[in-house]
Amino acid sequence: MTEKIQQLAIDALNDLKALDLVILDVREMTTIADVMIICSGRSSRHVKSLAENVVKKAKESGISYIRTEGESEGEWVIVDLADVIVHVMQPNIREFYNLEDLWEPVKELREQQQR
């Protein structure tokens, strides 16, 4: 089911030309989700539209757990689809919070613990 939701979100983001899409498999690092998708939009309007399209496609597919946060500002919108969390951000916000690099030390620590 996670793969289906992940692909649905990716397709919805690509439909509206999301920028710099990154997919992180975080199932070995946290229990909050299996996959995090991070992308950028060109403006607050684009960020909102990208997030809205993910929500629309999820509802059309019958996904019942959908939560959003940040849509009023349009700088960083989170779409929580339970096992898949989508972060849609303006480029300057994405650069500041640098979520991709935030997860890298966690990944390295987990790998060291498994050795």
C-alpha positions in Angstrom: 0.0 0.0 0.0 2.9 2.4 0.8 4.2 2.0 -2.8 0.8 2.8 -4.2 0.4 6.0 -2.1 4.0 7.0 -2.9 3.5 6.7 -6.6 0.2 8.5 -6.4 1.9 11.4 -4.6 4.8 11.5 -7.1 2.4 11.5 -10.0 0.3 14.3 -8.5 3.5 16.4 -7.9 4.9 15.7 -11.4 1.5 16.7 -12.9 2.1 20.2 -11.8 5.9 20.3 -12.4 7.3 20.0 -8.9 10.9 21.0 -8.6 13.8 18.9 -7.2 11.7 15.9 -6.1 13.5 13.7 -3.5 12.2 10.4 -2.1 13.5 9.2 1.3 12.9 5.7 2.5 12.8 6.3 6.3 11.2 3.1 7.5 14.4 2.0 9.2 14.9 5.4 10.8 11.5 6.3 12.3 8.0 5.0 13.0 6.3 8.2 11.9 6.3 7.2 8.2 7.8 4.8 5.7 8.5 7.4 3.0 9.1 11.1 2.9 8.8 13.0 -0.3 10.4 16.4 -0.5 10.0 18.9 -3.4 9.9 22.6 -4.2 7.5 24.9 -5.8 8.3 28.2 -7.6 6.0 30.4 -5.4 3.5 30.2 -2.6 0.8 29.6 -5.2 2.7 26.8 -6.8 3.4 25.2 -3.4 -0.2 25.3 -2.5 -1.3 23.9 -5.8 1.1 21.0 -5.6 -0.1 20.1 -2.1 -3.8 20.5 -3.2 -3.2 18.2 -6.1 -1.7 15.5 -3.9 -4.8 15.8 -1.6 -7.2 15.7 -4.6 -5.6 12.6 -6.1 -5.5 10.9 -2.7 -9.2 11.5 -2.1 -10.0 10.3 -5.6 -8.1 7.1 -4.8 -10.1 6.5 -1.6 -7.3 7.2 0.8 -9.0 8.0 4.1 -6.1 9.4 6.2 -5.2 12.8 4.8 -3.9 15.6 7.0 -2.4 18.9 5.9 -0.5 21.7 7.6 0.8 25.0 6.4 -1.5 25.6 3.4 -2.5 29.1 4.5 1.1 30.4 4.2 2.2 28.4 1.2 5.9 28.4 2.3 6.0 24.8 3.5 3.0 22.6 3.2 3.0 19.1 4.7 0.6 16.5 3.4 0.4 13.5 5.7 -0.9 10.3 4.0 0.0 8.1 7.0 2.8 6.0 5.6 3.9 8.7 3.2 4.6 12.3 4.2 4.9 14.9 1.5 6.8 18.2 2.1 6.2 20.9 -0.5 8.4 23.9 0.1 9.6 27.1 -1.4 13.3 26.9 -2.4 14.5 29.3 0.3 12.6 27.5 3.1 13.8 24.1 1.8 17.4 25.3 1.8 17.1 26.7 5.3 15.6 23.6 6.9 17.6 21.2 4.7 15.5 18.1 5.5 17.5 15.8 3.2 20.7 16.4 5.3 18.7 16.2 8.5 17.9 12.6 7.9 21.4 11.6 6.7 23.0 11.5 10.2 20.1 9.4 11.5 20.7 7.0 8.6 24.4 6.8 9.4 23.8 6.2 13.1 21.4 3.4 12.4 23.8 1.7 10.0 26.6 1.9 12.6 24.3 0.3 15.3 23.5 -2.6 12.9 27.2 -3.5 12.5 
